[in-house]
Amino acid sequence: MTPVERRASVSLAGIFALRMLGLFLVLPVFALEARKYPGGDDPILLGLAMGIYGLTQGLLQLPFGMASDRFGRKRVIVLGLVIFALGSFWAAAATDLSGLLVGRSLQGAGAVSAAVTALLADLTRDEVRTKAMALVGGSIGLMFALSLVVSPLLTAWIGLAGLFWLTGVLALMGVAVVIWGAPAAPAPELGQGRGRLRDVLAHADLMRLNVGVFVLHAVQLAMWVAVPALLVQAGLSTAQHWQVYLPAVLVSFLFLGVVFAMERRGHLKKVFLVSIGLIVLVQAGLLLQSMGTTSLVALASLLLVFFCGFNALEATQPSLASRIAPRAMRGTAMGVYNTLQSLGFFVGGLMGGWLVKSWGSPALFLCCGVAMMAWLLVAWPMQTPGRSTPIGQTA
């Protein structure tokens, strides 16, 4: 990487890390702590307050991405982070579950993922972009693992409201990184706005990636409706779950070295498909664990394999999407991509809870496995792009 590419990768990964740390800190304790608020005894309202972030995020990723094509990446990113911070402060000041619902909705309205990813693609060459995206994905994985360790400790100290105040401060720190840390963005290319969204939606390989990111994140969130309970059944208390998650996340980063090496040899598609296959196998393993006696060693091994596949896909999917889409409409393409990613979170949480409640954990893992297998079949014909692929060219 050039110095500008390194600076762009580190600073934009830092923006993702600060924002996602705030979100992840809340997730492990939200369902328990929100029950203490007036209205928290309503399971439907509680689930909606937890998942509404993904819905508003999904609805606004595309408008934010398209706006970044027209008005510039940095302006849109700053605006989104400020909205996210305001939502955090609203949730921190909430006195009932309805207030938390409004705050979580505003947090989701700060939908900057598409603009940040598009900016990173603008500032990096094709041949190093997977590494740059992997740095972003790695920062998110580390924040997830860190949140599992410190969230219960912070909650005992400052409560759920304190976590939301902290989340808002972290978002404002992200604004500072955008303004003073990230390199200057290339000037937006104007005059090509007509038909962009239609062209993105008509591109076969982009839509394969869009379907994939929806399935991946729906499965990821749905899994965690049942995985913690399996760990408890295996003899690991909730406060000790980080002892499984953290090593799995850290060791899985070594698999990215294999991804980079295979990409240099022209085998990126093979790694991509193998990574999907690994998660299919993980769902099969979790299905067997949920139907019989749980084993802590088996669960830890399955989660390690999951994070290997997940981190590889988190690095390669946005890299492939940004390489297919020209810079003038990259924000739009990444907006569609991140819209489906966010909707995947929302649907995964909603369907995961319903499946476990109605049919039990085995049904959940069976459906996750079938969804991943369907994605594998959809992704199989995908063409790996070269240095660039015109947006109007379909597979």
Order of alpha helices (4+ residues) and beta strands (2+ residues): alpha-alpha-alpha-alpha-alpha-alpha-alpha-alpha-alpha-alpha-alpha-alpha-alpha-alpha
